[in-house]
Amino acid sequence: MEVVVLGCGPSSSVPSMKCVLSQNCDVCLEAHSNPDSKNRRLNPSLLVRNLRTDSNVLIDCGKTFRESALRIFPKIGVSAVHELVLTHDHADAILGMDDLREVQATVETVDPVTKEVYKIPPESLKVHCNEATGREVRTKFPYLIEKEEELQSSGASKKPFRWTAKVQIKPFESWKSFEACGIQFTPFPVIHGAGYTSFGFEFGHEFGARFVYISDVSELTEETKKYLNDASKSPIDVLVIDALYFEKYHSTHMNLQKVMEEIETIRPKRTLLTGMGHDFDYAKHCAVTFRESALRIFPKIGVSAVHELVLTHDHADAILGMDDLREVQATVETVDPVTKEVYRIPRAPLPVHCCKDTGQEVYTKFPYLMEKEEESQGSEAVEKPFRWTVKLRLEVFEAWKPFNACSIKFIPIPVTHGAGYTSFGFEFGHEFGARFVYISDVSKFPQETRAYLNDTKKPPIDILLIDALYLDKYNSAHMNLRQVVKEIETIRPKRTLLTGMSHELDYFTYSDVVAKIGEEKDLHIEMPYDGLRLAFP
């Protein structure tokens, strides 16, 4: 089985026409100008491929289906859709159904009237949906529905040709499994705004996997929540779930904050977001930006390996790029004892320094990256057949207790990153005669941390790199520039650099503004950029 994401954007898609026409949204403008942009997100849709039978199930066929198919189908060698599953009856789920005629499986036949040779569907395409969605499809696309007399006739080839898809509605009920292309789907109800039911689906059992897809949801019903949290079942391998915004409320869709609350108990192995609006800039917000950063910057500065990793906290923007560490872990050449091939393996596990809670989250998300007990006790890693993954070893630190990474002493400093959550900043650089303090995710300083940073008995901080999401807009989990300025008025670092900056802080517009704000208070404040190098003696 292979699952292909055909669309993971909202109903309006990204780029939004409104934003492009008004020229006021950087994310939409970038998506519009760059045909390969990862910010190009169409209506939510999946293609589920049964590779054993060479058949394809389409989940939802919304307004942008044609564009999705043209963009993706040729790349993956798909020429036909064999069955359709619908989550609900909104425009972003059904309004592309007319274009099914171009991807419905066909056979060659002769028109009984004109004697022309053409291709017709050998059978109607099954559309699996609930009763309410079926009624809406019949209303909007009556010409697509297989008529009773057609079903009873010996063959559609006896009728003059008219080029349309032919579909047959197959109603399903909540919790009653149905089969599509040899794959069992279990439909479960979710709330998609008050008084409206959409459906999620679980599938993949035939292939030893649990794949759960919930494209349009504002709230999980109690029965569905219980089902997804059932600890007696094996964990969900992949959960694809609706997240329209980061934390802004919407009456018919979840936001990322709500998704995080739900998956803290569901505990899927992997969570993918769908239905994402233009709040999500892939380059700035995607969890796996480590790969993009490394590709862009490492070659310029002559770096080919990472030797140790220090984690501030366990959120997606801090840890979900760890799979790609395999490409930069220091390696040695060896010979596979089984295949005799020459390849490179890690010389030793890469130490990952983190607090206990972050370590638990890393282990949950990346168990295959962890050095096993038997591996650590074994004599030589080269005695095992090759599998290309990074190997990690967790090194748990505690607040204020220094640890060494690459012979540099790091002091972990606890900070508040939203109510009830602790992230860590770090001070390092003493070996080089410098004080460098890094605080990437912070909404507030605990009293102990504020006292430490303001301690006048210590030499002044040379560089403070600190979180500033917005200029002055409030965020519950991050500082803004105004809050940063208030803190550094007493800390008095020699130089302050901002990080975590959102699209509100345009470099060309605000770099001078930020510097002037600092100058007014005799402070040195800068907006850095990816790839900036800071050297110490």
BELHU-V345063 format. One record per residue. N is the residue number from 1. SS is DSSP state (a for helix, b for strand, c for the rest). D_CENTER is the distance of its C-alpha to the mean C-alpha in whole Angstrom. Layout:
N,SS,D_CENTER
N,SS,D_CENTER
This chain:
1,c,21
2,b,18
3,b,15
4,b,14
5,b,12
6,b,14
7,b,13
8,c,10
9,b,12
10,c,14
11,c,18
12,c,19
13,c,16
14,b,15
15,c,18
16,c,20
17,a,24
18,a,25
19,a,23
20,a,24
21,a,28
22,a,28
23,c,26
24,c,25
25,c,21
26,a,20
27,a,16
28,a,18
29,a,21
30,a,19
31,a,17
32,a,21
33,a,22
34,c,20
35,c,20
36,c,17
37,c,15
38,c,11
39,c,12
40,c,14
41,b,12
42,c,15
43,b,16
44,c,14
45,b,15
46,b,15
47,b,18
48,b,19
49,b,21
50,b,24
51,c,25
52,c,28
53,c,30
54,c,28
55,b,27
56,b,24
57,b,23
58,b,21
59,b,19
60,c,20
61,c,22
62,c,21
63,c,23
64,c,21
65,a,21
66,a,24
67,a,21
68,a,19
69,a,21
70,a,23
71,a,20
72,a,19
73,a,22
74,a,24
75,a,21
76,a,21
77,c,25
78,c,24
79,c,27
80,c,28
81,b,26
82,c,28
83,b,27
84,b,25
85,b,23
86,c,23
87,c,21
88,c,23
89,c,26
90,c,24
91,a,24
92,a,20
93,a,21
94,a,25
95,c,26
96,c,25
97,a,27
98,a,30
99,a,29
100,a,28
101,a,32
102,a,31
103,c,29
104,b,31
105,c,32
106,c,36
107,b,39
108,b,42
109,b,45
110,b,48
111,c,49
112,c,52
113,c,53
114,c,52
115,c,52
116,c,49
117,b,47
118,b,43
119,b,40
120,b,39
121,c,37
122,c,39
123,c,38
124,c,36
125,b,32
126,b,31
127,b,29
128,b,28
129,b,27
130,c,29
131,a,32
132,a,31
133,a,29
134,a,31
135,a,34
136,a,32
137,a,31
138,a,35
139,a,36
140,a,33
141,c,34
142,a,38
143,a,38
144,a,36
145,b,37
146,c,39
147,c,42
148,a,44
149,a,47
150,a,45
151,a,43
152,a,47
153,c,48
154,c,49
155,c,46
156,a,45
157,a,46
158,a,50
159,c,48
160,c,48
161,c,45
162,c,42
163,c,39
164,c,36
165,c,34
166,c,35
167,b,33
168,b,34
169,b,33
170,b,32
171,b,32
172,c,30
173,c,30
174,c,28
175,c,28
176,c,30
177,c,28
178,b,29
179,b,28
180,b,27
181,c,28
182,c,29
183,b,25
184,b,26
185,b,24
186,b,24
187,b,23
188,b,23
189,b,23
190,b,21
191,b,22
192,c,21
193,c,23
194,c,27
195,c,29
196,c,26
197,b,25
198,b,22
199,b,21
200,b,18
201,b,19
202,b,19
203,b,20
204,c,20
205,a,23
206,a,26
207,a,23
208,c,23
209,c,19
210,c,18
211,b,15
212,b,15
213,b,14
214,b,14
215,c,14
216,c,16
217,c,17
218,c,18
219,b,20
220,b,20
221,c,24
222,a,26
223,a,26
224,a,23
225,a,22
226,a,24
227,a,23
228,a,20
229,c,21
230,c,24
231,c,24
232,c,27
233,c,24
234,c,22
235,c,19
236,c,16
237,c,15
238,b,11
239,b,11
240,b,9
241,b,10
242,b,11
243,c,10
244,c,12
245,b,13
246,c,12
247,c,15
248,c,18
249,c,20
250,c,20
251,c,22
252,c,20
253,c,17
254,c,15
255,b,13
256,a,10
257,a,14
258,a,15
259,a,12
260,a,12
261,a,16
262,a,16
263,a,14
264,a,16
265,a,19
266,a,17
267,c,15
268,c,13
269,c,13
270,c,9
271,b,7
272,b,5
273,b,5
274,b,8
275,c,11
276,b,10
277,c,13
278,c,14
279,c,13
280,c,10
281,c,11
282,a,9
283,a,12
284,a,12
285,a,9
286,c,6
287,c,6
288,c,8
289,a,11
290,a,13
291,a,14
292,a,14
293,a,16
294,a,18
295,a,19
296,a,20
297,a,22
298,a,24
299,a,26
300,a,28
301,a,29
302,c,30
303,c,27
304,c,26
305,c,25
306,b,24
307,c,26
308,b,25
309,b,22
310,b,22
311,c,19
312,c,20
313,c,18
314,c,15
315,c,12
316,a,9
317,a,10
318,a,13
319,a,12
320,c,9
321,c,11
322,a,14
323,a,14
324,a,15
325,a,18
326,a,20
327,a,20
328,c,22
329,b,24
330,c,27
331,b,29
332,b,33
333,b,34
334,b,35
335,b,36
336,c,35
337,c,37
338,c,37
339,c,36
340,c,38
341,c,35
342,b,35
343,b,31
344,b,30
345,b,29
346,b,28
347,c,31
348,c,30
349,c,27
350,b,25
351,b,26
352,b,23
353,b,24
354,b,23
355,c,24
356,a,25
357,a,22
358,a,19
359,a,21
360,a,20
361,a,17
362,a,16
363,a,19
364,a,17
365,a,14
366,c,16
367,a,19
368,a,20
369,a,20
370,b,22
371,c,26
372,c,28
373,a,31
374,a,33
375,a,31
376,a,32
377,a,36
378,c,36
379,c,39
380,c,36
381,a,33
382,a,34
383,a,36
384,c,33
385,c,31
386,c,29
387,c,25
388,c,23
389,c,21
390,c,21
391,c,23
392,b,23
393,b,25
394,b,24
395,b,27
396,b,27
397,c,28
398,c,30
399,c,30
400,c,33
401,c,34
402,c,33
403,b,32
404,b,32
405,b,30
406,c,31
407,c,34
408,b,33
409,b,33
410,b,31
411,b,31
412,b,28
413,b,29
414,b,27
415,b,26
416,b,25
417,c,21
418,c,22
419,c,24
420,c,25
421,c,22
422,b,23
423,b,21
424,b,24
425,b,25
426,b,27
427,b,31
428,b,32
429,c,34
430,a,38
431,a,39
432,a,38
433,c,40
434,c,37
435,c,35
436,b,32
437,b,30
438,b,26
439,b,24
440,c,20
441,c,19
442,c,22
443,c,24
444,b,27
445,c,30
446,c,31
447,a,35
448,a,35
449,a,33
450,a,34
451,a,38
452,a,37
453,a,35
454,c,38
455,c,41
456,c,44
457,c,45
458,c,42
459,c,42
460,c,40
461,c,36
462,c,36
463,b,32
464,b,30
465,b,26
466,b,25
467,b,22
468,c,23
469,c,20
470,b,23
471,c,26
472,c,28
473,c,25
474,c,25
475,c,22
476,c,22
477,c,20
478,c,21
479,c,24
480,b,25
481,a,28
482,a,30
483,a,30
484,a,29
485,a,33
486,a,34
487,a,33
488,a,34
489,a,38
490,a,39
491,a,37
492,c,38
493,c,36
494,c,38
495,b,34
496,b,31
497,b,28
498,b,25
499,b,21
500,c,18
501,c,20
502,c,18
503,c,19
504,c,22
505,c,23
506,c,24
507,a,26
508,a,29
509,a,30
510,a,29
511,a,30
512,a,34
513,a,33
514,a,32
515,a,34
516,a,37
517,a,36
518,a,36
519,a,39
520,c,41
521,c,40
522,c,41
523,c,38
524,c,36
525,b,32
526,b,30
527,b,27
528,c,26
529,c,23
530,c,21
531,c,24
532,c,27
533,c,29
534,c,31
535,c,34
536,c,36
537,c,40
